[in-house]
């Protein structure tokens, strides 16, 4: 059986608001991730803070995602982030409903539609099997499985709760054949990546495992090599 990751690999690194990935450090980290992606042939992307998006797009060229977008239209909405603003600064897409920035199901749907109108891809996060099935019905471009209790722990969902991945994959595919299925929460080694791919994941949403690592380049290389190794095994 061929895994979609092998045709269009993606490792999306969420910078959150970590000081290690803010301002000039965000540019440096994005460049490192971009170069490793080029070297290994694995598609990579980053999700920095909004204030760093334009500079990363212009100086690095890596695909950039917003960390959140609001469902509002342009107008009198102080403090909100519109799909149009992300598109204008060169973003490729955006995260939605991350466990640290959850929104209601109705707002997820509106945001997906607004992003589609603006030409942005959507990555909708969900914390359990039922939630992944529910958001998949909204037809996002990608669904990210991320049990919140494992985020940032270094305890990978693919090892700690493998059934969450396999059951989510089954439920997602029952209602949505097209969404790319990402996996996150605690992913920190190439072995974690490989195990998730065996369970049906097609890509990854990672954060502290890369951003806060003593050597982010080494971790990214390990991730990408594991993805390539899996692809070779299923050819």
C-alpha positions in Angstrom: 0.0 0.0 0.0 1.4 3.4 -0.9 1.3 6.2 1.7 0.4 9.7 0.5 3.5 11.0 2.4 5.7 9.4 -0.1 4.2 11.4 -3.0 4.0 14.7 -1.2 5.9 14.7 2.1 5.2 17.4 4.7 6.7 18.2 8.1 5.2 21.4 9.4 7.0 23.1 12.3 5.0 25.3 14.6 7.2 28.0 16.1 4.5 28.9 18.7 5.7 32.0 20.6 9.0 30.4 21.7 11.9 32.9 22.1 14.1 30.4 20.2 11.9 31.1 17.1 11.1 34.8 17.3 12.4 37.7 15.2 15.9 37.0 13.8 15.9 33.6 15.4 12.8 32.7 13.5 14.5 33.6 10.2 17.5 31.5 11.1 15.5 28.5 12.1 13.2 28.7 9.0 16.3 28.8 6.8 17.7 25.7 8.5 14.4 23.8 8.1 14.2 24.9 4.5 17.7 23.7 3.7 17.2 20.3 5.2 14.0 19.9 3.3 15.8 20.6 0.1 18.7 18.3 0.9 16.4 15.3 1.8 13.6 15.9 -0.7 10.9 16.1 2.1 8.4 18.9 1.9 8.8 21.2 4.9 6.9 24.3 6.1 6.9 26.6 9.1 4.2 28.3 11.2 5.8 31.4 12.8 4.2 34.3 14.7 2.4 36.6 12.3 4.9 39.4 12.8 7.7 37.1 11.3 5.8 35.7 8.3 6.6 38.4 5.7 10.3 38.4 6.4 10.5 34.6 6.3 8.6 34.5 3.0 10.8 37.1 1.5 14.2 35.9 2.8 13.9 32.2 3.0 11.3 31.0 0.5 10.0 28.2 2.6 6.2 27.6 2.7 4.8 29.5 5.7 1.5 29.0 7.6 -0.2 31.2 10.0 -0.7 29.8 13.5 -4.4 31.0 13.5 -6.9 32.9 11.4 -10.2 34.4 12.5 -13.4 33.9 10.6 -14.1 37.6 10.2 -14.1 39.6 6.9 -11.9 42.7 6.5 -13.3 45.6 8.6 -13.6 46.8 12.1 -12.1 43.8 13.9 -9.2 45.1 16.0 -6.8 42.4 17.0 -8.1 39.8 14.6 -6.2 38.0 11.8 -8.0 37.8 8.5 -7.4 35.3 5.7 -6.7 38.2 3.4 -3.9 39.5 5.6 -2.2 36.1 5.7 -2.4 35.8 1.9 -1.2 39.3 1.4 2.1 38.6 3.2 2.7 35.4 1.3 1.4 32.7 3.6 0.6 29.3 2.1 -2.0 28.4 4.7 -2.9 28.4 8.3 -3.5 26.3 11.4 -6.9 26.3 12.9 -8.2 25.0 16.3 -4.8 24.2 17.8 -5.3 23.1 21.4 -3.7 26.4 22.5 -6.1 28.4 20.3 -9.3 26.4 20.1 -12.5 27.7 18.4 -16.0 26.5 18.0 -16.9 24.1 15.2 -19.1 26.7 13.4 -16.1 29.2 13.5 -13.8 26.5 12.1 -16.2 26.0 9.2 -16.4 29.7 8.5 -12.7 30.1 8.7 -12.2 27.2 6.3 -14.5 28.8 3.8 -12.8 32.2 4.2 -9.4 30.6 3.6 -10.6 28.8 0.6 -11.9 32.1 -0.9 -8.4 33.6 -0.2 -6.5 30.7 -1.6 -5.1 29.5 1.7 -4.7 25.9 2.8 -6.2 24.9 6.1 -4.7 22.5 8.8 -7.4 21.8 11.4 -6.2 20.4 14.7 -8.2 17.9 16.8 -7.4 16.2 20.1 -9.2 12.9 19.9 -10.8 10.4 17.5 -14.3 11.9 17.6 -13.0 15.4 17.1 -10.9 14.4 14.1 -14.0 12.8 12.5 -16.1 15.9 13.2 -13.6 18.4 11.7 -13.0 16.1 8.7 -16.6 16.7 7.7 -15.8 20.4 7.3 -13.5 19.4 4.4 -10.2 21.1 5.4 -7.1 20.5 3.4 -5.4 18.7 6.3 -6.4 17.3 9.7 -3.8 17.2 12.5 -4.3 14.6 15.2 -2.8 16.1 18.4 -3.9 14.7 21.9 -3.3 17.8 24.0 -2.0 15.9 27.0 1.0 14.8 25.0 1.9 18.1 23.4 5.4 19.3 24.4 6.0 16.3 26.6 8.5 14.4 24.4 6.2 11.4 24.7 5.1 10.7 21.2 1.5 9.9 20.4 2.7 7.3 18.0 4.3 5.4 20.9 2.0 6.4 23.9 -1.4 6.3 22.1 -1.0 4.6 18.8 -4.7 3.7 18.7 -5.5 7.4 18.5 -3.7 7.6 15.2 -5.0 4.4 13.7 -8.6 5.0 14.8 -8.5 8.6 13.7 -7.2 7.6 10.2 -10.1 5.1 9.9 -12.7 7.6 11.0 -11.3 10.4 8.8 -11.3 8.3 5.7 -14.9 7.2 6.3 -16.0 10.8 5.7 -13.2 12.5 3.9 -11.0 10.8 1.3 -9.0 13.9 0.4 -7.7 15.5 3.6 -4.0 14.9 4.3 -3.7 13.4 7.8 -1.0 14.9 10.0 0.1 13.7 13.3 1.5 15.7 16.3 2.1 15.7 20.1 5.3 14.6 21.6 7.0 13.8 18.3 10.7 14.2 18.9 12.7 11.5 17.1 12.8 9.8 13.7 11.5 6.6 15.3 8.4 8.5 16.4 8.0 9.6 12.8 8.4 6.1 11.4 6.0 4.6 13.9 3.3 7.2 13.0 3.7 6.5 9.3 3.2 2.8 10.0 -0.1 3.7 11.7 -1.4 5.7 8.7 -0.2 9.3 9.3 0.8 11.2 6.1 2.6 14.1 7.6 3.5 15.8 10.8 2.8 19.0 12.9 5.7 19.4 15.3 6.9 22.2 17.6 9.1 22.0 20.7 10.8 18.8 19.5 12.4 20.9 16.8 12.3 24.5 18.0 13.6 23.9 21.6 16.0 21.1 20.7 19.7 21.7 21.4 20.4 21.0 17.7 17.2 21.6 15.6 19.1 20.7 12.4 19.9 17.3 13.7 16.3 16.6 14.8 14.9 17.8 11.4 17.4 15.7 9.5 16.4 12.7 11.7 12.7 13.4 10.9 13.3 13.7 7.2 15.5 10.6 7.0 12.9 8.6 8.8 10.2 9.7 6.4 12.3 8.8 3.4 13.2 5.4 5.0 9.5 4.6 5.4 8.8 5.6 1.8 11.5 3.3 0.6 10.1 0.5 2.6 6.6 0.7 1.0 7.7 1.0 -2.6 
